[in-house]
Amino acid sequence: MSKEYRDRFSQAEQELEDKNAFICVSCNKKYHKDEAQRRQMTCCDRPLKELAKESFGP
């Protein structure tokens, strides 16, 4: 596996993690899905908002 391929794969994996996250609209803190579930989908006594996932194709 070439270094360029690994770098692109790592970058794509990080982008996917960022899109599969939740954010608190009060304090603007971002939580990954697992952490959000551990916090019972709340922060600052408000529900977390899911970040929109972009998709391409049919």
Secondary structure, 3 states (H helix, E strand, C coil): CCHHHHHHHHHHHHHHHHHCEEECCCCCCEEEHHHHHHCCCEECCEECEECCCCCCCC
